[in-house]
Amino acid sequence: MPSLAQMTGSLHIHNFYIGKLKAKQEQLFDSDPELAQLLDNVAEVLREHAVTLADEISELEYEE
């Protein structure tokens, strides 16, 4: 199992890329709506994983 620091780092990376994907999706919305939707879908998958990571981090912090 990854350490708390690794999980926290991973969560920060997820959030960074979610922000990047959302920004690019907004830029492409008018010119390429299909690609914008794809980016939104990828961001949603990352969001779901980030929520799971945040829950696991909370559990680990509670246990310590």
All heavy atoms as TSV, in Angstrom:
chain	resi	resn	atom	element	x	y	z
A	1	MET	N	N	0.849	-1.182	0.000
A	1	MET	CA	C	0.000	0.000	0.000
A	1	MET	C	C	0.896	1.248	0.000
A	1	MET	O	O	1.872	1.320	0.735
A	1	MET	CB	C	-0.913	-0.018	1.222
A	1	MET	CG	C	-1.759	1.225	1.362
A	1	MET	SD	S	-2.876	1.133	2.762
A	1	MET	CE	C	-4.366	1.611	1.948
A	2	PRO	N	N	0.538	2.227	-0.803
A	2	PRO	CA	C	1.329	3.463	-0.837
A	2	PRO	C	C	1.250	4.213	0.488
A	2	PRO	O	O	0.295	4.078	1.250
A	2	PRO	CB	C	0.687	4.285	-1.945
A	2	PRO	CG	C	-0.402	3.478	-2.539
A	2	PRO	CD	C	-0.567	2.244	-1.729
A	3	SER	N	N	2.269	5.002	0.725
A	3	SER	CA	C	2.301	5.801	1.953
A	3	SER	C	C	1.319	6.971	1.834
A	3	SER	O	O	0.855	7.313	0.739
A	3	SER	CB	C	3.713	6.333	2.186
A	3	SER	OG	O	4.023	7.331	1.225
A	4	LEU	N	N	1.059	7.590	2.955
A	4	LEU	CA	C	0.176	8.757	2.987
A	4	LEU	C	C	0.740	9.877	2.117
A	4	LEU	O	O	-0.005	10.527	1.370
A	4	LEU	CB	C	-0.004	9.233	4.440
A	4	LEU	CG	C	-0.929	10.421	4.660
A	4	LEU	CD1	C	-2.336	10.118	4.158
A	4	LEU	CD2	C	-0.969	10.784	6.132
A	5	ALA	N	N	2.035	10.083	2.162
A	5	ALA	CA	C	2.672	11.128	1.345
A	5	ALA	C	C	2.507	10.827	-0.146
A	5	ALA	O	O	2.224	11.731	-0.938
A	5	ALA	CB	C	4.145	11.248	1.702
A	6	GLN	N	N	2.668	9.566	-0.539
A	6	GLN	CA	C	2.497	9.197	-1.942
A	6	GLN	C	C	1.060	9.410	-2.397
A	6	GLN	O	O	0.815	9.896	-3.502
A	6	GLN	CB	C	2.902	7.742	-2.163
A	6	GLN	CG	C	4.381	7.487	-2.041
A	6	GLN	CD	C	4.706	6.009	-2.014
A	6	GLN	OE1	O	3.980	5.203	-1.436
A	6	GLN	NE2	N	5.816	5.661	-2.644
A	7	MET	N	N	0.127	9.034	-1.540
A	7	MET	CA	C	-1.287	9.195	-1.884
A	7	MET	C	C	-1.657	10.672	-1.993
A	7	MET	O	O	-2.381	11.074	-2.904
A	7	MET	CB	C	-2.166	8.486	-0.848
A	7	MET	CG	C	-2.037	6.980	-0.911
A	7	MET	SD	S	-2.912	6.143	0.409
A	7	MET	CE	C	-4.595	6.402	-0.071
A	8	THR	N	N	-1.137	11.485	-1.083
A	8	THR	CA	C	-1.402	12.924	-1.122
A	8	THR	C	C	-0.798	13.535	-2.387
A	8	THR	O	O	-1.438	14.354	-3.056
A	8	THR	CB	C	-0.842	13.601	0.143
A	8	THR	OG1	O	-1.448	13.006	1.293
A	8	THR	CG2	C	-1.124	15.086	0.144
A	9	GLY	N	N	0.400	13.114	-2.737
A	9	GLY	CA	C	1.027	13.587	-3.967
A	9	GLY	C	C	0.215	13.199	-5.189
A	9	GLY	O	O	0.022	13.997	-6.110
A	10	SER	N	N	-0.269	11.978	-5.190
A	10	SER	CA	C	-1.092	11.505	-6.300
A	10	SER	C	C	-2.383	12.318	-6.405
A	10	SER	O	O	-2.817	12.666	-7.512
A	10	SER	CB	C	-1.417	10.016	-6.108
A	10	SER	OG	O	-2.169	9.531	-7.183
A	11	LEU	N	N	-2.965	12.647	-5.276
A	11	LEU	CA	C	-4.182	13.456	-5.271
A	11	LEU	C	C	-3.918	14.844	-5.865
A	11	LEU	O	O	-4.702	15.350	-6.666
A	11	LEU	CB	C	-4.744	13.576	-3.854
A	11	LEU	CG	C	-6.044	14.370	-3.708
A	11	LEU	CD1	C	-7.166	13.769	-4.543
A	11	LEU	CD2	C	-6.449	14.439	-2.242
A	12	HIS	N	N	-2.786	15.429	-5.511
A	12	HIS	CA	C	-2.427	16.742	-6.064
A	12	HIS	C	C	-2.231	16.664	-7.578
A	12	HIS	O	O	-2.653	17.554	-8.313
A	12	HIS	CB	C	-1.176	17.301	-5.389
A	12	HIS	CG	C	-1.404	17.754	-3.986
A	12	HIS	ND1	N	-2.209	18.815	-3.657
A	12	HIS	CD2	C	-0.931	17.268	-2.812
A	12	HIS	CE1	C	-2.228	18.970	-2.346
A	12	HIS	NE2	N	-1.461	18.044	-1.811
A	13	ILE	N	N	-1.603	15.589	-8.035
A	13	ILE	CA	C	-1.398	15.406	-9.474
A	13	ILE	C	C	-2.745	15.231	-10.182
A	13	ILE	O	O	-2.976	15.817	-11.248
A	13	ILE	CB	C	-0.463	14.207	-9.739
A	13	ILE	CG1	C	0.944	14.557	-9.269
A	13	ILE	CG2	C	-0.476	13.821	-11.217
A	13	ILE	CD1	C	1.892	13.380	-9.212
A	14	HIS	N	N	-3.626	14.450	-9.598
A	14	HIS	CA	C	-4.972	14.284	-10.175
A	14	HIS	C	C	-5.649	15.649	-10.318
A	14	HIS	O	O	-6.198	15.971	-11.372
A	14	HIS	CB	C	-5.840	13.390	-9.281
A	14	HIS	CG	C	-5.660	11.934	-9.508
A	14	HIS	ND1	N	-4.487	11.294	-9.248
A	14	HIS	CD2	C	-6.521	10.997	-9.972
A	14	HIS	CE1	C	-4.627	10.008	-9.530
A	14	HIS	NE2	N	-5.858	9.807	-9.978
A	15	ASN	N	N	-5.625	16.421	-9.254
A	15	ASN	CA	C	-6.294	17.724	-9.278
A	15	ASN	C	C	-5.658	18.669	-10.298
A	15	ASN	O	O	-6.363	19.425	-10.972
A	15	ASN	CB	C	-6.312	18.348	-7.886
A	15	ASN	CG	C	-7.279	17.638	-6.973
A	15	ASN	OD1	O	-8.307	17.127	-7.412
A	15	ASN	ND2	N	-6.967	17.584	-5.696
A	16	PHE	N	N	-4.343	18.609	-10.440
A	16	PHE	CA	C	-3.650	19.426	-11.426
A	16	PHE	C	C	-4.144	19.086	-12.831
A	16	PHE	O	O	-4.502	19.973	-13.618
A	16	PHE	CB	C	-2.136	19.197	-11.318
A	16	PHE	CG	C	-1.342	19.843	-12.422
A	16	PHE	CD1	C	-1.057	21.197	-12.374
A	16	PHE	CD2	C	-0.895	19.093	-13.493
A	16	PHE	CE1	C	-0.322	21.801	-13.396
A	16	PHE	CE2	C	-0.157	19.683	-14.513
A	16	PHE	CZ	C	0.125	21.038	-14.459
A	17	TYR	N	N	-4.181	17.798	-13.152
A	17	TYR	CA	C	-4.600	17.393	-14.491
A	17	TYR	C	C	-6.085	17.602	-14.732
A	17	TYR	O	O	-6.498	17.880	-15.862
A	17	TYR	CB	C	-4.175	15.951	-14.784
A	17	TYR	CG	C	-2.721	15.890	-15.166
A	17	TYR	CD1	C	-1.784	15.319	-14.316
A	17	TYR	CD2	C	-2.275	16.442	-16.360
A	17	TYR	CE1	C	-0.447	15.295	-14.651
A	17	TYR	CE2	C	-0.935	16.428	-16.700
A	17	TYR	CZ	C	-0.031	15.848	-15.844
A	17	TYR	OH	O	1.296	15.834	-16.180
A	18	ILE	N	N	-6.887	17.485	-13.718
A	18	ILE	CA	C	-8.313	17.799	-13.860
A	18	ILE	C	C	-8.466	19.256	-14.281
A	18	ILE	O	O	-9.218	19.577	-15.196
A	18	ILE	CB	C	-9.083	17.502	-12.557
A	18	ILE	CG1	C	-9.173	15.997	-12.327
A	18	ILE	CG2	C	-10.478	18.128	-12.596
A	18	ILE	CD1	C	-9.632	15.602	-10.939
A	19	GLY	N	N	-7.724	20.138	-13.622
A	19	GLY	CA	C	-7.762	21.559	-13.980
A	19	GLY	C	C	-7.299	21.803	-15.403
A	19	GLY	O	O	-7.906	22.585	-16.152
A	20	LYS	N	N	-6.207	21.141	-15.810
A	20	LYS	CA	C	-5.696	21.283	-17.177
A	20	LYS	C	C	-6.720	20.795	-18.203
A	20	LYS	O	O	-6.945	21.435	-19.233
A	20	LYS	CB	C	-4.390	20.492	-17.356
A	20	LYS	CG	C	-3.223	21.075	-16.652
A	20	LYS	CD	C	-2.739	22.287	-17.405
A	20	LYS	CE	C	-1.397	22.720	-16.882
A	20	LYS	NZ	N	-0.930	23.921	-17.537
A	21	LEU	N	N	-7.333	19.648	-17.926
A	21	LEU	CA	C	-8.328	19.097	-18.848
A	21	LEU	C	C	-9.538	20.017	-18.972
A	21	LEU	O	O	-10.055	20.232	-20.078
A	21	LEU	CB	C	-8.771	17.705	-18.387
A	21	LEU	CG	C	-7.763	16.584	-18.610
A	21	LEU	CD1	C	-8.169	15.353	-17.823
A	21	LEU	CD2	C	-7.620	16.260	-20.087
A	22	LYS	N	N	-9.990	20.541	-17.853
A	22	LYS	CA	C	-11.162	21.434	-17.889
A	22	LYS	C	C	-10.850	22.709	-18.658
A	22	LYS	O	O	-11.683	23.190	-19.436
A	22	LYS	CB	C	-11.635	21.760	-16.470
A	22	LYS	CG	C	-12.211	20.583	-15.708
A	22	LYS	CD	C	-13.354	19.902	-16.424
A	22	LYS	CE	C	-14.612	20.708	-16.368
A	22	LYS	NZ	N	-15.736	20.090	-17.076
A	23	ALA	N	N	-9.659	23.255	-18.472
A	23	ALA	CA	C	-9.281	24.474	-19.181
A	23	ALA	C	C	-9.225	24.215	-20.685
A	23	ALA	O	O	-9.724	25.018	-21.489
A	23	ALA	CB	C	-7.929	24.981	-18.685
A	24	LYS	N	N	-8.630	23.094	-21.094
A	24	LYS	CA	C	-8.541	22.767	-22.515
A	24	LYS	C	C	-9.926	22.468	-23.081
A	24	LYS	O	O	-10.242	22.853	-24.214
A	24	LYS	CB	C	-7.605	21.580	-22.715
A	24	LYS	CG	C	-7.344	21.242	-24.150
A	24	LYS	CD	C	-6.821	22.409	-24.963
A	24	LYS	CE	C	-5.348	22.569	-24.875
A	24	LYS	NZ	N	-4.816	23.585	-25.790
A	25	GLN	N	N	-10.759	21.813	-22.289
A	25	GLN	CA	C	-12.118	21.502	-22.737
A	25	GLN	C	C	-12.879	22.791	-23.031
A	25	GLN	O	O	-13.575	22.890	-24.043
A	25	GLN	CB	C	-12.848	20.677	-21.670
A	25	GLN	CG	C	-14.235	20.283	-22.072
A	25	GLN	CD	C	-15.289	20.604	-21.030
A	25	GLN	OE1	O	-14.997	21.169	-19.991
A	25	GLN	NE2	N	-16.500	20.252	-21.324
A	26	GLU	N	N	-12.741	23.782	-22.175
A	26	GLU	CA	C	-13.424	25.061	-22.387
A	26	GLU	C	C	-12.917	25.748	-23.656
A	26	GLU	O	O	-13.699	26.345	-24.391
A	26	GLU	CB	C	-13.236	25.963	-21.170
A	26	GLU	CG	C	-14.009	25.482	-19.954
A	26	GLU	CD	C	-13.696	26.264	-18.699
A	26	GLU	OE1	O	-13.006	27.308	-18.774
A	26	GLU	OE2	O	-14.132	25.831	-17.619
A	27	GLN	N	N	-11.610	25.630	-23.940
A	27	GLN	CA	C	-11.053	26.229	-25.154
A	27	GLN	C	C	-11.593	25.558	-26.414
A	27	GLN	O	O	-11.787	26.203	-27.436
A	27	GLN	CB	C	-9.525	26.105	-25.163
A	27	GLN	CG	C	-8.817	26.960	-24.168
A	27	GLN	CD	C	-7.311	26.687	-24.169
A	27	GLN	OE1	O	-6.826	25.719	-24.747
A	27	GLN	NE2	N	-6.568	27.542	-23.478
A	28	LEU	N	N	-11.807	24.257	-26.346
A	28	LEU	CA	C	-12.206	23.493	-27.523
A	28	LEU	C	C	-13.715	23.373	-27.697
A	28	LEU	O	O	-14.166	22.836	-28.708
A	28	LEU	CB	C	-11.612	22.079	-27.445
A	28	LEU	CG	C	-10.102	21.979	-27.528
A	28	LEU	CD1	C	-9.656	20.562	-27.237
A	28	LEU	CD2	C	-9.620	22.433	-28.889
A	29	PHE	N	N	-14.465	23.842	-26.741
A	29	PHE	CA	C	-15.915	23.613	-26.744
A	29	PHE	C	C	-16.573	24.042	-28.051
A	29	PHE	O	O	-17.384	23.309	-28.605
A	29	PHE	CB	C	-16.567	24.318	-25.554
A	29	PHE	CG	C	-18.010	23.956	-25.379
A	29	PHE	CD1	C	-18.367	22.730	-24.851
A	29	PHE	CD2	C	-19.012	24.833	-25.759
A	29	PHE	CE1	C	-19.699	22.374	-24.698
A	29	PHE	CE2	C	-20.346	24.494	-25.616
A	29	PHE	CZ	C	-20.688	23.259	-25.080
A	30	ASP	N	N	-16.228	25.210	-28.574
A	30	ASP	CA	C	-16.860	25.703	-29.804
A	30	ASP	C	C	-16.236	25.099	-31.066
A	30	ASP	O	O	-16.947	24.795	-32.023
A	30	ASP	CB	C	-16.777	27.230	-29.877
A	30	ASP	CG	C	-17.670	27.891	-28.840
A	30	ASP	OD1	O	-18.727	27.308	-28.500
A	30	ASP	OD2	O	-17.300	28.977	-28.353
A	31	SER	N	N	-14.917	24.909	-31.069
A	31	SER	CA	C	-14.244	24.460	-32.286
A	31	SER	C	C	-14.277	22.943	-32.484
A	31	SER	O	O	-14.296	22.463	-33.619
A	31	SER	CB	C	-12.796	24.941	-32.306
A	31	SER	OG	O	-12.088	24.377	-31.225
A	32	ASP	N	N	-14.262	22.174	-31.397
A	32	ASP	CA	C	-14.259	20.709	-31.500
A	32	ASP	C	C	-15.045	20.116	-30.329
A	32	ASP	O	O	-14.466	19.626	-29.360
A	32	ASP	CB	C	-12.822	20.188	-31.514
A	32	ASP	CG	C	-12.714	18.738	-31.944
A	32	ASP	OD1	O	-13.748	18.027	-31.964
A	32	ASP	OD2	O	-11.594	18.309	-32.263
A	33	PRO	N	N	-16.374	20.145	-30.418
A	33	PRO	CA	C	-17.190	19.688	-29.296
A	33	PRO	C	C	-16.996	18.211	-28.932
A	33	PRO	O	O	-17.106	17.849	-27.765
A	33	PRO	CB	C	-18.619	19.966	-29.728
A	33	PRO	CG	C	-18.576	20.252	-31.179
A	33	PRO	CD	C	-17.180	20.627	-31.528
A	34	GLU	N	N	-16.675	17.375	-29.909
A	34	GLU	CA	C	-16.456	15.957	-29.599
A	34	GLU	C	C	-15.209	15.772	-28.741
A	34	GLU	O	O	-15.214	15.004	-27.775
A	34	GLU	CB	C	-16.351	15.135	-30.880
A	34	GLU	CG	C	-17.680	14.993	-31.594
A	34	GLU	CD	C	-17.551	14.163	-32.864
A	34	GLU	OE1	O	-16.515	13.494	-33.062
A	34	GLU	OE2	O	-18.506	14.181	-33.651
A	35	LEU	N	N	-14.141	16.460	-29.100
A	35	LEU	CA	C	-12.922	16.387	-28.298
A	35	LEU	C	C	-13.144	17.007	-26.927
A	35	LEU	O	O	-12.677	16.482	-25.908
A	35	LEU	CB	C	-11.753	17.071	-29.013
A	35	LEU	CG	C	-10.407	17.029	-28.295
A	35	LEU	CD1	C	-9.992	15.597	-27.961
A	35	LEU	CD2	C	-9.342	17.717	-29.128
A	36	ALA	N	N	-13.891	18.082	-26.876
A	36	ALA	CA	C	-14.201	18.718	-25.592
A	36	ALA	C	C	-14.967	17.748	-24.699
A	36	ALA	O	O	-14.685	17.645	-23.500
A	36	ALA	CB	C	-15.009	19.988	-25.813
A	37	GLN	N	N	-15.900	16.987	-25.270
A	37	GLN	CA	C	-16.664	16.001	-24.489
A	37	GLN	C	C	-15.755	14.878	-24.009
A	37	GLN	O	O	-15.869	14.419	-22.874
A	37	GLN	CB	C	-17.812	15.434	-25.322
A	37	GLN	CG	C	-18.692	14.458	-24.564
A	37	GLN	CD	C	-19.350	15.079	-23.350
A	37	GLN	OE1	O	-19.963	16.126	-23.445
A	37	GLN	NE2	N	-19.222	14.433	-22.206
A	38	LEU	N	N	-14.849	14.445	-24.868
A	38	LEU	CA	C	-13.902	13.409	-24.476
A	38	LEU	C	C	-13.044	13.873	-23.301
A	38	LEU	O	O	-12.849	13.141	-22.327
A	38	LEU	CB	C	-13.011	13.026	-25.661
A	38	LEU	CG	C	-11.919	12.009	-25.367
A	38	LEU	CD1	C	-12.516	10.673	-24.955
A	38	LEU	CD2	C	-11.025	11.845	-26.583
A	39	LEU	N	N	-12.549	15.099	-23.372
A	39	LEU	CA	C	-11.748	15.641	-22.271
A	39	LEU	C	C	-12.561	15.736	-20.992
A	39	LEU	O	O	-12.054	15.469	-19.898
A	39	LEU	CB	C	-11.178	17.004	-22.654
A	39	LEU	CG	C	-10.148	17.011	-23.781
A	39	LEU	CD1	C	-9.722	18.437	-24.087
A	39	LEU	CD2	C	-8.953	16.154	-23.444
A	40	ASP	N	N	-13.825	16.098	-21.123
A	40	ASP	CA	C	-14.700	16.161	-19.956
A	40	ASP	C	C	-14.876	14.768	-19.337
A	40	ASP	O	O	-14.868	14.620	-18.119
A	40	ASP	CB	C	-16.046	16.765	-20.340
A	40	ASP	CG	C	-16.914	17.044	-19.131
A	40	ASP	OD1	O	-16.436	17.711	-18.192
A	40	ASP	OD2	O	-18.078	16.579	-19.115
A	41	ASN	N	N	-15.012	13.759	-20.194
A	41	ASN	CA	C	-15.159	12.385	-19.702
A	41	ASN	C	C	-13.904	11.916	-18.967
A	41	ASN	O	O	-13.988	11.284	-17.911
A	41	ASN	CB	C	-15.476	11.432	-20.856
A	41	ASN	CG	C	-16.837	11.669	-21.458
A	41	ASN	OD1	O	-17.688	12.323	-20.877
A	41	ASN	ND2	N	-17.045	11.150	-22.650
A	42	VAL	N	N	-12.746	12.240	-19.524
A	42	VAL	CA	C	-11.481	11.871	-18.872
A	42	VAL	C	C	-11.360	12.595	-17.529
A	42	VAL	O	O	-10.973	11.994	-16.519
A	42	VAL	CB	C	-10.275	12.184	-19.782
A	42	VAL	CG1	C	-8.963	11.988	-19.037
A	42	VAL	CG2	C	-10.319	11.329	-21.034
A	43	ALA	N	N	-11.714	13.861	-17.502
A	43	ALA	CA	C	-11.664	14.624	-16.251
A	43	ALA	C	C	-12.602	14.014	-15.212
A	43	ALA	O	O	-12.263	13.958	-14.022
A	43	ALA	CB	C	-12.019	16.086	-16.503
A	44	GLU	N	N	-13.749	13.536	-15.649
A	44	GLU	CA	C	-14.709	12.924	-14.715
A	44	GLU	C	C	-14.135	11.647	-14.106
A	44	GLU	O	O	-14.293	11.395	-12.910
A	44	GLU	CB	C	-16.032	12.636	-15.415
A	44	GLU	CG	C	-17.094	12.070	-14.510
A	44	GLU	CD	C	-17.429	12.957	-13.312
A	44	GLU	OE1	O	-17.382	14.198	-13.446
A	44	GLU	OE2	O	-17.740	12.419	-12.229
A	45	VAL	N	N	-13.473	10.834	-14.910
A	45	VAL	CA	C	-12.846	9.615	-14.389
A	45	VAL	C	C	-11.774	9.979	-13.357
A	45	VAL	O	O	-11.691	9.372	-12.284
A	45	VAL	CB	C	-12.245	8.771	-15.534
A	45	VAL	CG1	C	-11.385	7.637	-15.000
A	45	VAL	CG2	C	-13.356	8.218	-16.424
A	46	LEU	N	N	-10.967	10.989	-13.681
A	46	LEU	CA	C	-9.952	11.438	-12.724
A	46	LEU	C	C	-10.587	11.977	-11.449
A	46	LEU	O	O	-10.077	11.750	-10.345
A	46	LEU	CB	C	-9.055	12.511	-13.350
A	46	LEU	CG	C	-7.985	12.021	-14.307
A	46	LEU	CD1	C	-7.237	13.200	-14.912
A	46	LEU	CD2	C	-7.014	11.090	-13.611
A	47	ARG	N	N	-11.710	12.707	-11.584
A	47	ARG	CA	C	-12.411	13.228	-10.400
A	47	ARG	C	C	-12.877	12.093	-9.499
A	47	ARG	O	O	-12.751	12.162	-8.282
A	47	ARG	CB	C	-13.616	14.066	-10.817
A	47	ARG	CG	C	-13.352	15.547	-10.922
A	47	ARG	CD	C	-14.643	16.338	-10.936
A	47	ARG	NE	N	-15.147	16.999	-12.078
A	47	ARG	CZ	C	-15.024	16.793	-13.385
A	47	ARG	NH1	N	-14.367	15.841	-13.845
A	47	ARG	NH2	N	-15.560	17.524	-14.290
A	48	GLU	N	N	-13.452	11.060	-10.116
A	48	GLU	CA	C	-13.928	9.918	-9.332
A	48	GLU	C	C	-12.769	9.255	-8.591
A	48	GLU	O	O	-12.906	8.890	-7.420
A	48	GLU	CB	C	-14.623	8.911	-10.246
A	48	GLU	CG	C	-15.949	9.401	-10.784
A	48	GLU	CD	C	-16.539	8.488	-11.840
A	48	GLU	OE1	O	-15.985	7.383	-12.070
A	48	GLU	OE2	O	-17.557	8.870	-12.445
A	49	HIS	N	N	-11.648	9.108	-9.273
A	49	HIS	CA	C	-10.489	8.504	-8.624
A	49	HIS	C	C	-9.950	9.416	-7.531
A	49	HIS	O	O	-9.516	8.943	-6.470
A	49	HIS	CB	C	-9.406	8.196	-9.664
A	49	HIS	CG	C	-8.348	7.294	-9.136
A	49	HIS	ND1	N	-7.040	7.668	-9.050
A	49	HIS	CD2	C	-8.410	6.033	-8.640
A	49	HIS	CE1	C	-6.336	6.685	-8.518
A	49	HIS	NE2	N	-7.136	5.682	-8.266
A	50	ALA	N	N	-9.982	10.722	-7.760
A	50	ALA	CA	C	-9.516	11.679	-6.752
A	50	ALA	C	C	-10.388	11.604	-5.500
A	50	ALA	O	O	-9.875	11.697	-4.380
A	50	ALA	CB	C	-9.517	13.099	-7.321
A	51	VAL	N	N	-11.678	11.423	-5.679
A	51	VAL	CA	C	-12.578	11.295	-4.519
A	51	VAL	C	C	-12.225	10.043	-3.721
A	51	VAL	O	O	-12.153	10.081	-2.484
A	51	VAL	CB	C	-14.061	11.266	-4.975
A	51	VAL	CG1	C	-14.984	10.821	-3.853
A	51	VAL	CG2	C	-14.479	12.628	-5.499
A	52	THR	N	N	-11.974	8.950	-4.420
A	52	THR	CA	C	-11.576	7.713	-3.749
A	52	THR	C	C	-10.267	7.912	-2.994
A	52	THR	O	O	-10.141	7.491	-1.833
A	52	THR	CB	C	-11.432	6.570	-4.775
A	52	THR	OG1	O	-12.672	6.392	-5.453
A	52	THR	CG2	C	-11.028	5.278	-4.112
A	53	LEU	N	N	-9.305	8.557	-3.641
A	53	LEU	CA	C	-8.028	8.844	-2.975
A	53	LEU	C	C	-8.229	9.711	-1.738
A	53	LEU	O	O	-7.645	9.445	-0.683
A	53	LEU	CB	C	-7.089	9.570	-3.934
A	53	LEU	CG	C	-6.160	8.729	-4.777
A	53	LEU	CD1	C	-5.431	9.609	-5.790
A	53	LEU	CD2	C	-5.175	7.974	-3.933
A	54	ALA	N	N	-9.043	10.738	-1.864
A	54	ALA	CA	C	-9.295	11.632	-0.725
A	54	ALA	C	C	-9.916	10.861	0.436
A	54	ALA	O	O	-9.552	11.084	1.599
A	54	ALA	CB	C	-10.190	12.790	-1.152
A	55	ASP	N	N	-10.830	9.953	0.131
A	55	ASP	CA	C	-11.444	9.130	1.177
A	55	ASP	C	C	-10.401	8.241	1.856
A	55	ASP	O	O	-10.385	8.113	3.084
A	55	ASP	CB	C	-12.570	8.267	0.604
A	55	ASP	CG	C	-13.795	9.062	0.210
A	55	ASP	OD1	O	-13.921	10.241	0.632
A	55	ASP	OD2	O	-14.635	8.521	-0.542
A	56	GLU	N	N	-9.540	7.626	1.052
A	56	GLU	CA	C	-8.503	6.763	1.611
A	56	GLU	C	C	-7.522	7.563	2.461
A	56	GLU	O	O	-7.088	7.104	3.520
A	56	GLU	CB	C	-7.771	6.032	0.487
A	56	GLU	CG	C	-8.622	4.992	-0.200
A	56	GLU	CD	C	-7.943	4.351	-1.396
A	56	GLU	OE1	O	-6.765	4.689	-1.691
A	56	GLU	OE2	O	-8.590	3.515	-2.049
A	57	ILE	N	N	-7.194	8.761	2.005
A	57	ILE	CA	C	-6.298	9.628	2.773
A	57	ILE	C	C	-6.941	9.999	4.108
A	57	ILE	O	O	-6.296	9.956	5.155
A	57	ILE	CB	C	-5.925	10.886	1.964
A	57	ILE	CG1	C	-5.005	10.504	0.802
A	57	ILE	CG2	C	-5.281	11.944	2.845
A	57	ILE	CD1	C	-4.801	11.605	-0.214
A	58	SER	N	N	-8.218	10.331	4.087
A	58	SER	CA	C	-8.933	10.682	5.323
A	58	SER	C	C	-8.920	9.518	6.297
A	58	SER	O	O	-8.716	9.704	7.506
A	58	SER	CB	C	-10.367	11.071	5.016
A	58	SER	OG	O	-10.413	12.270	4.302
A	59	GLU	N	N	-9.131	8.312	5.789
A	59	GLU	CA	C	-9.115	7.126	6.648
A	59	GLU	C	C	-7.740	6.920	7.267
A	59	GLU	O	O	-7.623	6.621	8.469
A	59	GLU	CB	C	-9.531	5.891	5.856
A	59	GLU	CG	C	-10.998	5.843	5.500
A	59	GLU	CD	C	-11.356	4.652	4.633
A	59	GLU	OE1	O	-10.581	3.667	4.609
A	59	GLU	OE2	O	-12.410	4.713	3.981
A	60	LEU	N	N	-6.694	7.082	6.452
A	60	LEU	CA	C	-5.334	6.918	6.980
A	60	LEU	C	C	-5.014	7.971	8.022
A	60	LEU	O	O	-4.374	7.677	9.046
A	60	LEU	CB	C	-4.312	6.966	5.844
A	60	LEU	CG	C	-4.212	5.724	4.963
A	60	LEU	CD1	C	-3.252	5.974	3.805
A	60	LEU	CD2	C	-3.749	4.525	5.775
A	61	GLU	N	N	-5.401	9.209	7.769
A	61	GLU	CA	C	-5.139	10.281	8.741
A	61	GLU	C	C	-5.911	10.042	10.031
A	61	GLU	O	O	-5.409	10.327	11.114
A	61	GLU	CB	C	-5.532	11.629	8.136
A	61	GLU	CG	C	-4.595	12.094	7.052
A	61	GLU	CD	C	-5.051	13.371	6.378
A	61	GLU	OE1	O	-6.257	13.704	6.400
A	61	GLU	OE2	O	-4.183	14.054	5.816
A	62	TYR	N	N	-7.106	9.496	9.929
A	62	TYR	CA	C	-7.914	9.220	11.116
A	62	TYR	C	C	-7.262	8.116	11.950
A	62	TYR	O	O	-7.273	8.169	13.180
A	62	TYR	CB	C	-9.333	8.811	10.701
A	62	TYR	CG	C	-10.210	8.460	11.855
A	62	TYR	CD1	C	-10.755	9.455	12.669
A	62	TYR	CD2	C	-10.502	7.137	12.160
A	62	TYR	CE1	C	-11.579	9.132	13.754
A	62	TYR	CE2	C	-11.317	6.802	13.233
A	62	TYR	CZ	C	-11.855	7.806	14.033
A	62	TYR	OH	O	-12.648	7.481	15.084
A	63	GLU	N	N	-6.690	7.112	11.259
A	63	GLU	CA	C	-6.055	5.994	11.954
A	63	GLU	C	C	-4.788	6.408	12.692
A	63	GLU	O	O	-4.394	5.794	13.663
A	63	GLU	CB	C	-5.745	4.869	10.967
A	63	GLU	CG	C	-6.987	4.178	10.446
A	63	GLU	CD	C	-6.676	3.183	9.333
A	63	GLU	OE1	O	-5.478	2.989	9.009
A	63	GLU	OE2	O	-7.630	2.608	8.801
A	64	GLU	N	N	-4.119	7.469	12.211
A	64	GLU	CA	C	-2.853	7.885	12.829
A	64	GLU	C	C	-3.064	8.684	14.051
A	64	GLU	O	O	-3.655	9.115	14.729
A	64	GLU	CB	C	-2.029	8.705	11.848
A	64	GLU	CG	C	-1.501	7.854	10.730
A	64	GLU	CD	C	-0.638	8.641	9.763
A	64	GLU	OE1	O	-0.562	9.879	9.842
A	64	GLU	OE2	O	-0.022	8.009	8.917
